[in-house]
Amino acid sequence: MAAELTLAGIGLDLARIVHLFAMAVAVGTVAFTDFSMLRRLQVPIRHGWIGFLTMTHQFVVWVMVVIWVSGLCLIWLRTDFQVEAFTPKLWAKLTVVNILLLTAVGIKRFVVPRIIEGAGGTMLDLPWRAKRAIAIFAGLSVAGWSSALILGGSDLLKPVGPGILSLIFGAVYLTTVSAALAMAWRAHLIYSSTLPGIDHRISSRY
């Protein structure tokens, strides 16, 4: 029995280590990519950089697969997949990871193509509809990874009920996406006003 418990403990530790390492790699990659985009707001979009974005996005998707698999291992070892043993915090984690997966799909379908369309110009040259899509999915990404880190590291949320958790993380998502949209709209207005000739170009691309 002691050997079984030891093996179970080793398995649990290994799954936890892989899970946390994958989370760290994903968050670091996303943060680096976002920082790269911010630094290149006024730099012409080149195909090499688009290739870099595509590569890092695909890398994060594969890391998320590792997060999912290691997370399922943790759930299995801790609950034996008995749904009645799932806590509100665990349901919140599953919801956040699913939203992150949907966000990754959205980035591939709606963000990357908009950036490709703007090749040759800068990020600030993109029309508002493209900036809006980028802002929405950037906000969802930041909110998702922040929520995952909070849920993974907080002990205070263990006894919290599903209603309060929904309010907390609903507020996180709403605030982050709204802030991203507000900053994108502000940048759009400032850039349009400082370059009068761009107004017609932008309006013609709606």
PyMOL commands that set and color helices and strands:
alter all, ss='L'
color gray80, all
select helices_A, chain A and resi 2-39+47-79+83-85+88-117+123-125+128-153+162-194+198-203
alter helices_A, ss='H'
color red, helices_A
deselect
rebuild
show_as cartoon
